[in-house]
Amino acid sequence: MSSIRNTYGSSRLLSAAAGVALSAIAVFGIAGCGSKNNSTVPSTGSASSSTLAPSTTSTGAQFDIGNTINYTSLGTTTTLDCGDGKSLNVGGSNNTLTIKGTCQTVSIGGADNKITVDKIDKQLNVVGFNNTISYKDGNPKVDNLGSGNTINKAG
C-alpha cells in the first residue's frame, strides 16, 4: 500500500513541477514578447547620431506543427521557406514577408501585411484587413474573406 502512495505522490509532485515550469515559461516568455522599438539605431552619445532604420530581422514567433509553418509577428521584414509543399499560416500586422518554395496552402490573418509567395499549389485564404498578397506561380483557390485586401498573381 505504501508503494502505491509513493507512486501517486511522485506523480502529483511531477505534475506540480511541470505546471510550475510551464507557468514560468509562459510568464517569462510573454514578458519577453513586449513591444520593442526595433527601428532605431543605438546612439553613440551624440544627439544627432540616432537615425531611423527599418527592422530587417525576424522577431516573430515561428513554430512548425506537422507540415505546417505557423508565423506571427508585428512590423518585421523576413524570409520564410515552405520548402516543397508545407502549408503556411501567418498572423500579425505590418509585416513584409517573402515566402520561398512551394506552399500547399497559405492562410493570412492580421492587417497591413505585404506578402510575396513563390508558389501556392492548392489554397490561399485571406481573412485579415488591408493585406497585399502576391504569388508568382500556382493556381490556388482564393478565398478573400477579409476587407481591403489586394491579391495578385505576379506574372
JOJOZI-V516107 format. One record per helix or strand of 2 or more residues. SS is the DSSP state (@ for helix, = for strand). FROM is the first residue (numbers start at 1). TO is the last residue. If there is no record, write none. Layout:
# JOJOZI-V516107
<<SS & FROM & TO> <SS & FROM & TO>>
This chain:
# JOJOZI-V516107
<<@ & 2 & 31> <@ & 47 & 49> <= & 61 & 65> <= & 68 & 74> <= & 77 & 93> <= & 96 & 108> <= & 114 & 126> <= & 132 & 137> <= & 141 & 144> <= & 150 & 153>>
